[in-house]
Amino acid sequence: MNSASDLNIDYVANLARIALTDAEKQKFSAQLGNVLHYIEKLKEVDVTGVEPMAHASPVFNVWQADVAKAGLTVEAALQNAPAQRENMIAVPKVVE
């Protein structure tokens, strides 16, 4: 695609499930054409010897280790419960 006139903006809008006015079609066709032109320029760059990567910097697992810990006591868990019964939170019946 060398120019914005090669773009089928109606097809692209249909894929995106959006309705465009004629003015929007003209505007977005030009913008999409500029993006595609820039991508063509990027294809000219010599990338031999460059490894493909997903991120520009290394990504490591930053999660903590899964270690079992003591949880809340029953009293602490029920501290803010509006109603409780037999060490459980009591809620209104929702099924008849």
PETA-V228666 format. One record per backbone hydrogen bond with DSSP energy under -1.0 kcal/mol. NH is the residue of the N-H (numbers start at 1). CO is the residue of the C=O. Records with the same first field share a line. If there is no record, write none. Layout:
# PETA-V228666
NH = CO ; CO
This chain:
# PETA-V228666
6 = 3
7 = 4
12 = 8
13 = 9
14 = 10
15 = 11
16 = 12
18 = 13
25 = 21
26 = 22
27 = 23
28 = 24
29 = 25
30 = 26
31 = 27
32 = 28
33 = 29
34 = 30
35 = 31
36 = 32
37 = 33
38 = 34
39 = 35
40 = 36
41 = 37
42 = 38
43 = 39
44 = 41
45 = 42
50 = 47
67 = 65
77 = 73
78 = 74
81 = 78
85 = 88
90 = 83
